[in-house]
Amino acid sequence: MPDTNENQARYSQQGTQADGVGFRLARVVVVVCLATGAVLDAAIGAHSGKGTGEFSL
């Protein structure tokens, strides 16, 4: 994803990286139909923090 100010504010960065260096982390959850391989639903959210787990998305 682009390294914009909005993405920096919304998505976390790996703790071992210096600020302003490296990639942002996002959590992506996808529901896939096993018969056809079609994506039925998808969600994207922050990688860490309260309410960012797979069940929350």
C-alpha positions in Angstrom: 0.0 0.0 0.0 1.2 3.6 -0.6 3.2 5.2 2.3 0.8 8.1 2.7 0.0 10.0 5.9 -3.4 8.5 6.0 -2.0 4.9 5.8 0.6 5.8 8.5 -2.1 6.9 10.9 -4.5 3.9 10.3 -2.1 1.0 9.8 0.6 0.0 12.2 4.3 -0.6 11.5 6.3 -3.6 12.7 7.8 -2.8 16.2 11.4 -3.6 15.2 11.4 -1.0 12.4 12.5 2.6 12.8 9.7 5.2 12.4 9.3 6.2 8.7 11.1 3.2 7.4 9.6 -0.1 6.2 6.1 -1.3 5.3 2.8 -0.8 6.9 0.9 -3.9 8.1 -2.7 -4.7 7.4 -4.9 -7.6 8.3 -6.9 -9.1 5.4 -9.7 -11.6 5.9 -11.3 -13.3 2.9 -14.2 -15.8 2.6 -13.7 -18.1 -0.3 -16.1 -20.5 -1.9 -14.4 -23.9 -1.8 -16.4 -25.2 -4.9 -15.6 -22.3 -7.3 -12.7 -20.4 -5.7 -14.7 -17.2 -5.8 -14.2 -14.5 -3.2 -17.5 -14.1 -1.4 -16.5 -11.4 1.1 -13.4 -9.5 2.1 -12.3 -7.1 4.9 -9.2 -5.1 5.6 -8.2 -3.5 8.9 -5.3 -2.6 11.1 -2.8 -5.3 12.0 -2.7 -4.7 15.8 -4.7 -3.0 18.5 -8.0 -3.5 20.1 -10.7 -4.8 17.8 -8.5 -5.7 14.9 -8.6 -9.5 15.1 -10.2 -11.7 12.4 -13.4 -12.0 14.3 -13.7 -8.2 14.6 -13.4 -7.8 10.9 
